[in-house]
Amino acid sequence: MSKPPHVLVFDSGLGGLTVLAEVMRLRPDVSCLFAADDAGFPYGRLAEPALIARVGTVMTHLVSDYAPDAVIIACNTAATAVLPHLRASYPQTPFIGTVPAVKPAAAQSRSKLISVLATPGTVARDYTHDLVRTYAAHCDVTLVGSTQLASLAEACMKGEDVTDAAIVAEIAPSFVEKDGQRTDCIVLACTHYPLLLKQFERLAPWPVAWIDPAEAIARRLDHVLREKLGGAEPETANWPRHAALFTSGAGPSPALAKALHERGIGRILENPIPMAIA
């Protein structure tokens, strides 16, 4: 049996697991390394130059050590800032970004009231504002920069208690009523946020469409792999080869280890990449 394509799924923390799940579903032949830069988490606290430098440092290690066939930057905050730098540094390696799904939300909305729920870093990016101007000029768009949701999602995945009130406080600004209309589409512009989707649906003041780009990212990866490695249909073998890496070097909690195992990750690799001391 031929060697499976090797894909690196990179995020600041655990949010990339939502993208990883779609990659595994669409391409069961792919060997995945999920790399979480928990030593640098959360990226929203980093100024853009520091963020670019940090991702560059981590990627130098990961590309050199694991030679992936493709890399998914499964983090909106990072992707909107670092993709041009990474593509210039590694021209032979395809990089697939994660950007706010403003275009499909604007096309789907009937009320023309949409919200983009993101980190403060993503909300502040010129890239995000350009997406709104280009694809949602006909909509009333509310940009919501949550300071806590990513950390709440991390806590939930690690088996820690997360209160409904804490979640409601973060998502409430996304729900807007104006001129008899209500928000009907909310873009989940951080890959951590779909980890809390069940809570969002239960706590929302009214039903909305939650727009998660993970499936579209997996389709883009499939296209890239077919172009790079050939157009054959993917194998469906149950490859026992998925692994995770945490840059802090800390092992996962029992609850997180269980969640990783349930997602098909059987190994934790030890390769710490600490943050530089300022």
C-alpha positions as CSV (number, residue, x, y, z in Angstrom):
1,M,0.0,0.0,0.0
2,S,1.4,3.4,-0.9
3,K,2.4,5.9,1.7
4,P,-0.5,8.2,2.8
5,P,-0.3,11.9,2.2
6,H,1.1,13.7,5.3
7,V,-0.8,16.8,6.4
8,L,0.0,19.2,9.2
9,V,-3.0,20.9,10.9
10,F,-1.7,23.8,12.9
11,D,-3.5,26.0,15.5
12,S,-2.7,28.0,18.5
13,G,-4.7,25.5,20.6
14,L,-7.4,23.0,20.3
15,G,-9.7,24.7,17.8
16,G,-7.9,23.0,14.9
17,L,-9.5,19.8,15.9
18,T,-12.7,21.0,14.3
19,V,-10.9,21.3,11.0
20,L,-9.0,18.0,11.6
21,A,-12.4,16.1,11.9
22,E,-13.5,17.3,8.5
23,V,-10.1,16.4,6.9
24,M,-10.3,12.9,8.4
25,R,-13.9,12.5,7.1
26,L,-13.2,13.7,3.6
27,R,-9.7,12.2,3.2
28,P,-9.5,9.0,5.4
29,D,-6.3,8.1,3.7
30,V,-4.4,11.1,5.0
31,S,-1.9,10.9,7.8
32,C,-2.5,13.9,10.1
33,L,-0.3,15.7,12.6
34,F,-2.2,18.0,14.7
35,A,0.1,20.7,16.2
36,A,-1.2,23.0,18.9
37,D,1.0,26.0,19.9
38,D,-0.3,25.9,23.4
39,A,3.0,27.6,24.5
40,G,1.9,30.6,22.6
41,F,-1.8,30.5,23.3
42,P,-3.8,32.6,23.0
43,Y,-2.7,34.3,19.8
44,G,-5.2,37.1,20.3
45,R,-2.9,38.7,22.9
46,L,0.1,39.0,20.5
47,A,0.8,42.1,18.4
48,E,0.9,41.2,14.7
49,P,4.8,41.4,14.4
50,A,5.1,39.1,17.5
51,L,2.5,36.7,16.0
52,I,4.3,36.5,12.7
53,A,7.6,35.8,14.4
54,R,6.1,33.2,16.7
55,V,4.3,31.2,13.9
56,G,7.5,31.5,11.8
57,T,9.6,30.0,14.6
58,V,7.2,27.1,15.2
59,M,6.7,26.4,11.5
60,T,10.5,26.2,11.0
61,H,10.6,23.3,13.4
62,L,7.5,21.6,12.2
63,V,8.3,21.7,8.4
64,S,11.9,20.7,9.0
65,D,11.0,17.8,11.4
66,Y,7.9,16.4,9.7
67,A,8.1,17.4,6.0
68,P,4.3,17.7,5.4
69,D,2.8,17.4,2.0
70,A,0.5,20.3,2.9
71,V,-0.1,22.6,5.9
72,I,-3.5,23.9,7.1
73,I,-3.3,27.0,9.3
74,A,-6.4,26.2,11.3
75,C,-6.5,29.5,13.1
76,N,-8.1,32.7,11.8
77,T,-6.0,35.0,13.9
78,A,-2.8,33.5,12.5
79,A,-3.9,32.9,8.9
80,T,-5.1,36.4,8.3
81,A,-1.6,37.7,9.3
82,V,1.0,35.1,8.4
83,L,0.0,33.2,5.3
84,P,1.9,35.5,2.8
85,H,5.1,35.1,5.0
86,L,4.8,31.3,5.2
87,R,4.1,30.9,1.5
88,A,7.2,33.0,0.7
89,S,9.3,31.0,3.1
90,Y,8.2,27.6,1.9
91,P,7.3,27.9,-1.8
92,Q,7.3,24.1,-2.3
93,T,4.8,23.5,0.5
94,P,1.1,24.3,0.0
95,F,-0.4,26.4,2.8
96,I,-4.2,26.4,3.3
97,G,-5.6,29.2,5.4
98,T,-8.6,29.7,7.5
99,V,-10.4,33.0,7.0
100,P,-13.8,34.3,8.2
101,A,-16.6,32.8,6.1
102,V,-18.2,36.1,5.4
103,K,-19.0,35.3,1.7
104,P,-21.2,32.3,2.4
105,A,-22.9,34.0,5.3
106,A,-23.8,37.1,3.3
107,A,-25.1,34.9,0.5
108,Q,-27.2,32.8,2.9
109,S,-28.7,35.5,5.0
110,R,-32.3,36.5,4.4
111,S,-32.5,39.3,7.0
112,K,-29.2,40.7,5.8
113,L,-28.1,41.0,9.4
114,I,-25.0,38.9,10.0
115,S,-22.4,38.8,12.7
116,V,-18.8,37.7,12.7
117,L,-17.8,36.1,16.0
118,A,-14.0,36.2,16.2
119,T,-11.1,37.0,18.4
120,P,-10.2,40.7,18.8
121,G,-7.1,40.1,16.6
122,T,-9.2,38.8,13.7
123,V,-11.8,41.6,14.1
124,A,-9.0,44.2,13.9
125,R,-7.3,42.7,10.8
126,D,-7.6,44.7,7.5
127,Y,-8.2,41.4,5.8
128,T,-11.4,40.9,7.7
129,H,-12.7,44.3,6.9
130,D,-11.8,43.8,3.2
131,L,-13.9,40.6,3.2
132,V,-16.8,42.5,4.6
133,R,-16.5,45.3,2.0
134,T,-16.0,42.8,-0.9
135,Y,-18.7,40.2,-0.1
136,A,-21.1,41.7,2.4
137,A,-21.6,45.3,1.4
138,H,-25.3,44.6,1.0
139,C,-25.5,43.4,4.6
140,D,-25.4,45.0,8.0
141,V,-22.4,43.2,9.6
142,T,-21.6,43.2,13.3
143,L,-18.0,42.3,14.2
144,V,-17.7,40.8,17.6
145,G,-14.3,40.3,19.2
146,S,-14.6,37.8,22.0
147,T,-11.8,37.8,24.5
148,Q,-12.8,34.7,26.4
149,L,-14.5,32.1,24.0
150,A,-11.4,30.4,22.8
151,S,-10.2,29.9,26.4
152,L,-13.7,28.7,27.4
153,A,-13.6,26.1,24.5
154,E,-10.1,25.0,25.7
155,A,-11.4,24.6,29.2
156,C,-14.4,22.6,28.1
157,M,-12.2,20.2,26.1
158,K,-10.0,19.7,29.1
159,G,-12.9,18.7,31.2
160,E,-13.1,21.9,33.2
161,D,-16.4,23.5,34.3
162,V,-17.6,26.2,31.9
163,T,-20.8,28.1,32.9
164,D,-23.6,29.0,30.6
165,A,-23.4,32.6,31.8
166,A,-19.8,32.8,30.7
167,I,-20.7,31.7,27.2
168,V,-23.8,33.9,27.0
169,A,-21.8,36.9,27.9
170,E,-19.5,36.3,24.9
171,I,-22.1,35.5,22.2
172,A,-24.8,37.9,23.2
173,P,-23.4,40.9,21.1
174,S,-23.7,38.7,18.0
175,F,-27.5,38.8,18.2
176,V,-28.9,42.0,16.8
177,E,-32.4,43.2,16.3
178,K,-32.9,46.1,13.9
179,D,-35.9,47.5,12.0
180,G,-37.9,44.4,12.6
181,Q,-35.2,42.1,11.5
182,R,-32.9,39.8,13.5
183,T,-29.4,38.4,12.9
184,D,-29.9,35.1,11.1
185,C,-26.3,34.1,10.3
186,I,-23.3,34.1,12.6
187,V,-19.8,33.4,11.2
188,L,-17.7,31.3,13.6
189,A,-14.4,33.1,12.7
190,C,-12.3,31.1,15.2
191,T,-11.8,27.4,14.9
192,H,-12.2,27.0,18.6
193,Y,-15.8,28.2,18.5
194,P,-17.4,25.1,16.9
195,L,-16.2,23.1,19.9
196,L,-19.0,24.9,21.8
197,L,-21.6,24.7,19.1
198,K,-24.0,22.6,21.1
199,Q,-23.9,25.2,23.9
200,F,-24.3,28.0,21.4
201,E,-27.4,26.4,19.9
202,R,-28.9,25.8,23.3
203,L,-28.2,29.3,24.7
204,A,-29.0,31.4,21.6
205,P,-31.9,33.8,22.1
206,W,-33.3,32.7,18.7
207,P,-32.2,30.2,16.0
208,V,-29.5,31.2,13.6
209,A,-27.2,29.5,11.1
210,W,-23.8,29.1,12.6
211,I,-21.3,29.2,9.7
212,D,-18.3,26.9,10.2
213,P,-15.7,26.9,7.4
214,A,-14.1,23.5,8.4
215,E,-15.8,21.6,5.6
216,A,-14.7,24.1,3.0
217,I,-11.1,23.9,4.3
218,A,-11.1,20.1,4.0
219,R,-12.4,20.4,0.4
220,R,-9.6,22.8,-0.4
221,L,-7.1,20.4,1.0
222,D,-8.5,17.6,-1.1
223,H,-8.1,19.8,-4.2
224,V,-4.5,20.7,-3.2
225,L,-3.5,17.1,-2.6
226,R,-5.0,15.9,-5.9
227,E,-3.0,18.6,-7.7
228,K,0.2,17.8,-5.9
229,L,0.1,14.1,-5.6
230,G,-2.2,13.0,-8.4
231,G,-5.9,12.7,-8.9
232,A,-6.5,9.1,-7.7
233,E,-9.4,8.5,-5.4
234,P,-8.3,8.4,-1.7
235,E,-7.9,5.1,0.0
236,T,-10.3,4.2,2.7
237,A,-7.9,2.2,4.9
238,N,-8.0,2.8,8.6
239,W,-4.5,4.2,8.9
240,P,-3.3,4.0,12.6
241,R,-1.1,7.0,12.2
242,H,-2.6,10.2,13.5
243,A,-0.6,12.1,16.1
244,A,-0.7,15.3,18.1
245,L,2.0,17.7,19.3
246,F,1.8,20.4,22.0
247,T,4.5,23.0,21.9
248,S,4.5,23.5,25.6
249,G,5.6,19.9,26.1
250,A,2.8,19.4,28.6
251,G,0.8,16.2,28.3
252,P,-3.0,16.4,27.8
253,S,-5.4,16.1,30.8
254,P,-7.3,12.8,31.0
255,A,-10.4,14.4,29.6
256,L,-8.4,15.9,26.7
257,A,-6.6,12.6,26.1
258,K,-10.0,10.9,25.8
259,A,-11.2,13.5,23.4
260,L,-8.1,13.2,21.2
261,H,-8.5,9.4,21.2
262,E,-12.1,9.7,20.1
263,R,-11.0,11.9,17.2
264,G,-8.6,9.2,16.0
265,I,-5.4,10.6,17.5
266,G,-3.4,7.7,18.9
267,R,0.0,9.3,19.7
268,I,1.3,12.4,21.5
269,L,4.7,13.5,20.1
270,E,7.2,15.2,22.4
271,N,8.8,18.2,20.6
272,P,8.6,21.3,22.8
273,I,8.9,24.7,21.1
274,P,8.9,27.3,24.0
275,M,8.1,30.9,23.6
276,A,11.1,33.2,23.5
277,I,11.5,35.3,26.7
278,A,11.0,39.0,25.9
